[in-house]
Amino acid sequence: MTSNSSDNYTAEATATALGVGVDVNNAGLAIMTVLRNYGIDTVFGIPGTHNLELYRPLSALGIHPVTTRHEQGASYGSDGWSQQTGLPGVVITTSGPGLLNALSGAGTAYCESRPMILISPGVAEGSEFADNGALHETKDSTGAAGAIVEWSRRVTSATDAVTAVHDAFELFRYGRPRPVHIEIPLNVLESASDCPEELLQARPERARATADAGAVERAAEILASAAHPVIIAGGGASRIGSELTALAESLNAPVVTTLNGKASIPETHPLSLASEIRLPVIHELINQSDALLIIGSKLGEAELWGGVIAPAGTVIRIDILESQLNKNVLSDLGLVGDSAVIVGQLRDALATQPITGNAITAAELDAVRETAVREAQEVSPTLHRVATMINEAIPENAIVAGDSSQITYFGMASVVRQETSHSFLYTPAYATLGYGLPATLGAKVASPNRPVVCVLGDGALMFAVQEFITAIEQGLDVTIVCVDNGGYAEINQNERDRGIAPVGVVLAQPNWSVLSAAFGGHGFSVTQPEQLTETVAQAIATPGLALVHVPLGIFEAAHG
């Protein structure tokens, strides 16, 4: 995680530039200055009564604020931004309810191992647990956040706050990236800073952790002689880059990814089996392997959809944490350290010995792919068809966002093929509703020159529909495809499976295309199945916010 800022910002210079008649060299300025020096040029949140000293220096520091219409949208928007930049999403909330509103996003970041910094003011020192009716009073904000994030700190000075930022980047660079929370008491936030200027500079990066050399040699020997090696790439493999592709090529080993690891190698590569780890044919391939290399994944049940990973051969795992080496699948050999570094170590070790094992053919891999396509279609033929038609209109270099919607996990996750990681925005484990739209906006802020398309269900979109106005206000060119199944179709089916008459799941719908227009965007409606691809393409070509309403019923009727 590298700073993208070439300037060194100082609190003194920024305070002078602000040119106001009050002492603004306070803790708010200090914390925003150190963030800027780490490359943060965008923050998400909502200004409030208690956090204004965090907002005061933004313009002078060249930090762009994105004001969402709900703090949950701020945290999800920051995640979309973070995935494009490689930097932590930064969320500024006000005290109490603002922070609590953002915690769904923090929970998502924790579950999916993504970097995020939540910053909030807190009650003044001496007023903790006072219960005296103060504005936004909350029993224990730090404790509430601490139950969700990696760590939550209530700081006691500007120096303490700045140190917390440094510690956050230490975690993100060298540990398992997960969200953190920094609470600044009001009296500290608004008081003169005690932080020395030199502490406001970003710490230089140091060497990343390598794995034990002997263990790497053993792993290389096992992989080189394996008849059927397979690589599983999780979220921890998503920023390795071309080294992972080169490793797979040297072993002639197929690569399967989780959804968080999607496109860790280009999904058009002959050795890629895409992000279909949930399918039975992929489970069979993995379990028949005599050497399985798992990189940066806990292989959680949410990704496997009831399947079991139980390889017949040796399991080698690479992870930043030793505690992950036996999570869900026991390892025979663990390599602890930075995945990008260790993959480089493995390549160096393999270069010194003959690779005598795997001879899987292109025809065999093609047969696996064909079966995977059939199995994915069988999960939901209608949604797979709809997703395929939508995908035909999406440019190859697009960022595609989804939500906890059937069209995402039954459709787009299988049909979208991408060349670069972090181009499929989704939360496969936390599986929250309301993620897709704000994540789309954050991604577009970070990557204005790439098309960004969000495909989600009506239930998910209604969770965040207020963020349409954020897209308009920020001048963002994004396309939203709403596949309307009339409510919460997944839960509807769950109820039926239990013998419960559908209750609370068949929901009223707005006129979606008119709603988009009311916000200042463009609305498109699909009335016949054959219109879908062309309509989505037209929406993508339309500047600004464009929504395509796709009533799933017209496809179900046609299929039936």
C-alpha positions in Angstrom: 0.0 0.0 0.0 1.9 3.0 -1.3 1.2 6.7 -0.9 0.2 8.3 -4.2 1.1 11.8 -3.0 4.4 13.3 -4.0 4.0 16.4 -1.7 4.8 16.7 1.9 2.0 18.6 3.7 2.6 20.5 6.9 0.1 21.6 9.4 1.8 25.0 9.8 1.6 25.8 6.0 -2.0 24.6 5.8 -3.0 26.6 8.8 -1.5 29.7 7.2 -3.2 29.0 3.9 -6.5 28.9 5.6 -6.0 32.5 6.6 -8.7 32.7 9.2 -8.6 34.6 12.5 -8.7 31.5 14.8 -6.1 29.0 15.7 -6.8 26.1 13.4 -3.6 24.2 14.1 -5.5 21.7 16.1 -5.9 17.9 16.2 -8.4 18.0 13.3 -5.7 19.6 11.1 -3.0 17.2 12.3 -5.0 14.0 11.6 -6.1 15.2 8.1 -2.5 16.3 7.3 -1.0 12.9 8.1 -3.7 11.2 6.1 -2.9 13.5 3.1 0.7 12.6 3.4 -0.2 9.0 3.1 -1.9 9.8 -0.2 -5.5 10.1 0.9 -7.1 12.7 -1.5 -10.7 11.7 -1.0 -12.9 11.2 2.1 -16.4 10.0 2.5 -18.9 11.2 5.1 -21.4 13.8 6.3 -20.4 17.0 8.0 -22.0 17.3 11.5 -22.1 19.6 14.5 -19.1 17.8 16.2 -16.8 17.0 13.3 -16.3 20.4 11.6 -12.7 20.7 12.6 -12.0 17.6 10.5 -13.7 19.2 7.5 -12.1 22.7 7.9 -8.7 21.9 6.3 -9.9 19.6 3.5 -9.8 22.2 0.7 -6.4 23.6 1.7 -5.0 20.0 1.8 -6.5 19.1 -1.6 -8.8 16.5 -0.1 -12.0 16.0 -2.0 -15.1 15.3 0.3 -17.8 13.0 -1.0 -21.0 13.8 1.0 -23.3 10.8 0.9 -26.9 10.9 2.0 -26.4 8.2 4.7 -23.2 7.2 6.6 -23.7 3.6 5.5 -23.3 4.9 1.9 -20.2 6.7 3.0 -18.6 3.5 4.3 -19.5 1.5 1.2 -18.5 4.3 -1.1 -15.1 4.4 0.6 -14.7 0.7 0.0 -15.3 1.1 -3.7 -12.8 3.9 -3.8 -10.3 1.9 -1.8 -10.4 -1.1 -4.1 -9.4 1.0 -7.0 -6.6 2.9 -5.3 -5.1 0.3 -2.9 -5.4 2.9 -0.1 -7.7 2.7 2.8 -11.1 4.2 2.5 -11.5 7.1 5.0 -14.9 7.8 6.5 -15.6 10.9 8.6 -18.7 10.6 10.8 -20.2 12.8 13.5 -20.4 11.4 17.0 -22.9 8.8 18.1 -25.5 8.0 15.4 -23.3 9.0 12.5 -20.7 6.5 13.6 -23.2 3.8 14.3 -24.8 4.3 10.8 -21.4 3.6 9.3 -20.7 0.4 11.1 -22.4 -1.8 8.5 -19.7 -0.8 6.1 -17.0 -1.4 8.8 -18.5 -4.9 9.4 -18.2 -5.5 5.6 -14.6 -4.4 5.5 -13.8 -6.6 8.5 -15.4 -9.7 7.0 -13.9 -9.1 3.6 -10.5 -8.0 4.9 -10.4 -4.5 3.4 -8.7 -1.4 4.7 -10.8 1.4 6.1 -10.3 4.2 8.7 -13.4 5.5 10.5 -12.8 8.8 12.2 -15.4 10.3 14.6 -15.5 12.8 17.4 -16.5 11.7 20.9 -17.7 13.2 24.1 -15.2 15.5 25.8 -12.8 14.0 28.3 -14.4 13.8 31.7 -17.9 13.3 30.2 -17.6 9.6 29.4 -20.7 7.6 30.5 -22.2 10.8 32.0 -25.7 10.1 30.7 -26.6 13.8 31.0 -28.5 14.2 27.7 -25.7 15.7 25.6 -26.2 15.9 21.8 -25.5 12.6 20.1 -24.7 11.0 23.5 -23.9 7.3 23.1 -23.1 5.0 25.9 -19.8 3.8 24.5 -19.0 4.6 20.9 -15.5 3.2 21.1 -16.8 0.0 22.5 -19.5 -0.3 19.9 -17.0 0.2 17.1 -14.5 -2.0 18.7 -16.9 -4.9 18.6 -16.9 -4.7 14.8 -13.5 -3.4 13.7 -9.9 -4.7 14.1 -9.3 -2.0 16.8 -11.0 1.1 18.1 -9.1 3.8 20.0 -10.2 6.8 21.9 -7.2 9.1 21.7 -6.1 11.6 24.2 -4.1 14.1 22.1 -3.3 15.2 18.6 -0.1 13.2 18.8 -2.0 10.1 19.9 -4.5 10.5 17.0 -1.6 10.9 14.5 0.1 7.8 15.9 -3.1 5.9 15.5 -3.1 6.8 11.8 0.5 5.5 11.5 -0.5 2.3 13.3 -3.5 1.9 10.9 -1.2 2.1 7.9 1.2 -0.3 9.6 -1.7 -2.8 9.7 -2.8 -2.2 6.1 0.7 -2.5 4.7 2.1 -5.5 6.7 -0.9 -7.3 8.2 -4.3 -8.5 7.4 -6.1 -5.3 6.2 -9.2 -4.7 8.3 -11.0 -1.5 9.4 -10.0 0.6 12.4 -11.8 3.4 14.3 -10.3 6.5 15.8 -12.4 8.5 18.2 -11.2 12.0 19.1 -12.8 13.6 22.2 -14.3 17.0 21.3 -12.0 18.9 23.6 -8.9 17.2 22.0 -10.3 17.7 18.4 -10.7 21.4 18.8 -7.6 22.1 20.9 -4.2 23.3 19.7 -2.1 20.4 18.4 0.8 19.1 20.4 2.0 17.0 17.4 5.5 17.8 16.0 5.6 18.4 12.3 7.9 15.5 11.6 5.3 13.1 13.0 2.9 14.2 10.3 5.0 12.7 7.5 4.1 9.3 6.1 6.4 6.6 7.4 8.5 5.1 4.6 7.7 1.5 3.6 10.0 -1.2 4.7 10.6 -4.7 3.3 7.6 -7.0 3.4 7.6 -10.3 5.3 9.3 -13.3 3.6 8.5 -16.9 4.3 11.0 -19.3 5.8 13.5 -20.2 3.0 13.5 -23.9 3.9 9.7 -24.1 3.8 9.7 -22.3 0.4 12.1 -24.9 -1.0 10.0 -27.7 0.2 6.9 -26.1 -1.3 8.6 -25.7 -4.6 9.7 -29.3 -4.6 6.2 -30.5 -4.0 4.7 -28.3 -6.6 7.3 -29.1 -9.2 6.7 -32.8 -8.9 3.0 -32.8 -8.6 0.9 -34.5 -11.3 -2.2 -32.3 -10.7 -1.3 -29.0 -8.9 -4.1 -26.5 -8.5 -3.9 -22.9 -7.2 -6.7 -21.2 -5.3 -6.3 -17.4 -5.2 -8.3 -15.5 -2.5 -8.5 -11.8 -1.6 -4.9 -12.0 -0.3 -3.7 -12.8 -3.8 -5.5 -9.9 -5.5 -2.6 -7.5 -5.6 0.2 -9.9 -6.5 -0.1 -9.0 -10.2 1.8 -10.7 -13.0 3.9 -12.8 -10.7 0.9 -15.0 -9.9 0.3 -15.6 -13.6 3.9 -16.4 -14.1 3.8 -18.9 -11.3 0.8 -20.6 -12.7 2.4 -20.8 -16.1 5.6 -22.3 -14.8 3.6 -25.1 -13.1 1.0 -25.3 -15.9 -1.5 -25.2 -12.9 -5.1 -24.1 -13.3 -6.1 -21.2 -11.1 -9.5 -20.9 -9.3 -10.3 -17.7 -7.4 -12.8 -16.7 -4.8 -14.9 -13.7 -5.6 -12.7 -11.5 -3.5 -9.7 -12.8 -5.5 -11.5 -12.5 -8.9 -9.2 -11.7 -11.8 -6.0 -12.2 -9.7 -4.9 -13.6 -13.0 -6.7 -12.4 -16.1 -9.8 -14.5 -16.5 -9.2 -14.9 -20.2 -5.9 -16.6 -19.5 -5.9 -20.3 -20.6 -5.1 -21.4 -17.0 -7.9 -19.4 -15.4 -11.0 -21.1 -14.2 -12.4 -17.8 -13.0 -14.2 -17.2 -9.7 -16.3 -20.4 -9.8 -15.1 -21.9 -6.6 -18.6 -22.7 -5.5 -19.4 -25.1 -8.4 -19.2 -28.9 -8.0 -16.9 -29.4 -11.0 -14.4 -27.1 -9.5 -14.6 -28.8 -6.1 -13.9 -32.1 -7.9 -10.9 -30.6 -9.7 -9.5 -29.2 -6.4 -10.1 -32.3 -4.4 -8.4 -34.5 -7.0 -5.3 -32.4 -6.9 -2.1 -33.9 -5.4 -0.7 -30.4 -4.6 -3.1 -27.6 -3.7 -1.6 -24.1 -3.2 -4.0 -21.7 -1.4 -3.1 -18.1 -1.4 -4.7 -15.6 0.9 -8.1 -17.2 1.5 -9.9 -18.7 4.5 -12.2 -20.7 2.1 -15.3 -19.8 4.1 -18.6 -21.6 3.6 -20.2 -18.5 2.1 -17.9 -18.8 -0.9 -18.2 -22.6 -1.2 -22.1 -22.8 -1.2 -22.1 -26.1 0.8 -19.2 -27.7 -1.1 -16.3 -29.2 0.8 -12.6 -28.6 0.0 -10.8 -31.9 1.0 -7.8 -32.4 -1.3 -6.4 -35.8 -1.7 -2.8 -34.5 -1.8 -0.6 -32.0 -0.1 -2.0 -28.6 1.0 0.3 -25.6 0.9 -1.1 -22.3 2.3 0.3 -18.8 2.0 -1.1 -16.2 4.4 0.0 -13.1 6.2 -1.2 -14.7 9.5 -0.2 -18.0 10.9 -3.6 -18.3 12.5 -5.2 -18.7 9.0 -3.1 -21.6 7.9 -5.6 -24.2 9.2 -8.8 -22.2 8.8 -11.5 -24.5 7.3 -8.8 -26.6 5.4 -5.8 -28.0 7.2 -2.4 -27.2 5.7 0.5 -29.6 5.4 2.9 -26.8 4.8 2.4 -23.2 5.8 4.2 -20.2 4.3 3.6 -17.1 6.5 4.3 -13.7 5.1 3.4 -11.3 2.3 1.7 -13.2 -0.5 3.4 -11.2 -3.3 6.8 -11.7 -1.8 6.3 -15.4 -1.2 5.1 -16.0 -4.7 8.3 -14.4 -5.9 10.2 -16.6 -3.5 8.5 -19.7 -5.0 9.2 -18.6 -8.5 12.9 -18.2 -7.7 13.0 -21.6 -6.0 11.2 -23.3 -9.0 13.7 -21.8 -11.4 16.5 -23.9 -9.8 14.8 -27.3 -10.3 13.1 -29.2 -13.1 9.3 -29.2 -13.2 8.4 -32.8 -13.9 4.8 -33.0 -12.9 1.6 -31.5 -14.3 0.6 -32.1 -17.9 -3.0 -31.1 -17.8 -4.1 -30.2 -21.3 -6.0 -27.3 -22.7 -8.8 -29.7 -23.8 -9.2 -31.0 -20.2 -9.4 -27.4 -18.9 -11.9 -26.5 -21.6 -14.1 -29.5 -20.5 -14.0 -28.2 -16.9 -15.1 -24.8 -18.1 -17.9 -26.2 -20.2 -19.2 -28.1 -17.2 -18.9 -25.0 -15.0 -21.0 -23.0 -17.4 -23.6 -25.7 -17.4 -23.6 -25.9 -13.6 -23.9 -22.2 -13.3 -26.8 -22.1 -15.7 -28.6 -24.8 -13.8 -28.6 -22.8 -10.6 -30.9 -20.3 -12.2 -31.4 -20.5 -16.0 -33.4 -17.2 -16.1 -31.0 -15.1 -14.1 -28.0 -16.6 -16.0 -29.6 -15.6 -19.3 -30.4 -12.1 -18.0 -26.8 -11.7 -16.7 -25.4 -12.9 -20.0 -27.4 -10.4 -22.0 -26.5 -7.5 -19.7 -22.8 -8.5 -19.8 -22.8 -8.4 -23.6 -23.3 -4.6 -23.4 -20.7 -4.0 -20.7 -17.2 -2.8 -22.0 -14.3 -5.1 -21.4 -12.5 -2.7 -19.1 -15.5 -1.9 -16.9 -15.7 -2.1 -13.2 -18.8 -4.1 -12.3 -20.5 -3.8 -9.0 -23.1 -6.0 -7.4 -25.0 -6.4 -4.2 -26.5 -9.2 -2.1 -28.9 -9.8 -5.0 -29.8 -12.9 -6.9 -28.8 -11.3 -10.2 -25.3 -10.9 -8.7 -24.6 -14.2 -7.1 -26.7 -16.4 -9.5 -25.8 -14.4 -12.6 -23.1 -11.7 -12.9 -20.6 -13.5 -10.7 -20.5 -16.3 -13.2 -20.7 -14.5 -16.6 -18.5 -11.5 -16.0 -14.9 -12.1 -17.1 -12.3 -9.5 -16.2 -8.6 -8.8 -16.8 -7.7 -7.0 -13.6 -8.5 -7.6 -9.9 -10.8 -5.4 -7.8 -12.9 -4.8 -10.9 -15.8 -6.8 -9.4 -17.2 -5.1 -6.4 -19.1 -7.4 -4.1 -19.3 -8.7 -0.5 -19.6 -12.5 -0.8 -19.2 -13.2 2.9 -20.9 -10.3 4.7 -23.5 -10.3 2.0 -25.1 -7.0 3.0 -27.9 -5.2 1.1 -27.2 -1.6 0.1 -23.6 -2.0 -0.9 -23.7 -1.9 -4.7 -24.8 1.6 -5.5 -22.5 3.6 -3.1 -19.5 1.2 -3.9 -20.2 2.1 -7.6 -19.9 5.8 -6.8 -16.7 5.4 -4.8 -15.1 3.4 -7.6 -16.1 6.0 -10.2 -14.6 8.8 -8.1 -11.3 6.8 -8.0 -11.4 5.7 -11.6 -13.2 8.4 -13.6 -11.9 7.1 -17.0 -13.2 3.5 -16.6 -16.9 2.6 -17.2 -18.6 1.6 -14.0 -21.8 -0.5 -14.1 -23.8 -1.7 -11.1 -26.1 -4.6 -11.6 -28.4 -5.4 -8.6 -31.9 -6.2 -7.5 -34.7 -3.9 -6.5 -34.5 -4.8 -2.8 -30.8 -4.0 -2.6 -31.2 -0.7 -4.6 -33.9 0.5 -2.3 -31.5 0.3 0.6 -29.4 3.0 -0.9 -31.6 4.8 -3.4 -30.8 8.2 -1.7 -27.3 7.9 -3.2 -28.7 8.7 -6.6 -28.4 12.4 -5.6 -24.8 11.8 -4.6 -24.0 10.6 -8.1 -25.7 13.7 -9.5 -23.9 16.1 -7.1 -20.5 14.5 -7.8 -21.1 14.6 -11.6 -20.5 10.9 -12.0 -21.1 8.9 -15.1 -22.5 5.6 -13.9 -25.0 3.0 -15.1 -27.3 1.2 -12.7 -29.2 -1.9 -13.9 -32.0 -2.8 -11.6 -33.3 -6.4 -12.1 -36.7 -6.2 -10.4 -37.9 -9.5 -9.0 -40.6 -7.9 -6.9 -39.0 -7.8 -3.5 -36.9 -10.2 -1.6 -37.2 -13.3 -3.9 -34.4 -15.3 -2.1 -36.2 -15.0 1.2 -39.5 -15.6 -0.5 -38.1 -19.0 -1.6 -36.6 -19.7 1.8 -40.1 -19.2 3.4 -41.7 -21.5 0.8 -39.0 -24.1 1.4 -40.0 -24.1 5.1 -43.7 -24.3 4.4 -44.3 -20.6 5.3 -46.7 -18.6 3.2 -44.7 -15.6 1.8 -44.8 -12.9 4.3 -43.0 -9.5 4.2 -41.1 -10.3 1.0 -43.4 -9.3 -1.9 -42.8 -5.5 -2.0 -44.3 -2.5 -3.7 -42.1 -0.9 -6.4 -41.6 2.7 -7.5 -41.5 3.7 -11.1 -37.8 3.1 -11.3 -37.0 5.0 -14.5 -39.1 8.0 -13.5 -37.4 7.9 -10.1 -34.0 8.2 -11.7 -35.2 11.1 -13.8 -36.5 12.8 -10.7 -33.0 12.8 -9.2 -31.7 14.3 -12.4 -30.6 11.2 -14.1 -31.9 9.2 -17.0 -34.3 6.3 -16.9 -34.7 3.4 -19.3 -37.2 0.6 -19.2 -37.0 -2.9 -20.7 -40.4 -4.2 -21.8 -39.3 -7.1 -24.0 -36.5 -9.6 -23.4 -34.8 -8.9 -26.7 -34.4 -5.2 -25.8 -32.1 -5.8 -22.8 -28.6 -5.8 -24.3 -29.3 -2.8 -26.6 -31.0 -0.8 -23.7 -28.1 -1.4 -21.4 -25.6 -0.4 -24.1 -27.7 2.8 -24.7 -27.6 3.6 -20.9 -23.9 3.1 -20.7 -23.4 5.5 -23.6 -25.6 8.1 -21.9 -23.5 10.6 -19.8 -24.4 10.9 -16.2 -26.5 8.7 -14.0 -28.5 6.2 -16.0 -30.8 3.6 -14.7 -32.2 0.6 -16.6 -35.2 -1.1 -15.1 -35.5 -4.8 -15.9 -38.6 -6.5 -14.7 -37.6 -10.1 -14.3 -41.1 -11.3 -14.9 -40.9 -10.7 -18.7 -38.0 -13.2 -18.8 -39.7 -15.7 -16.6 -42.8 -15.5 -18.8 -40.7 -16.0 -21.9 -38.8 -18.9 -20.4 -42.0 -20.5 -19.1 
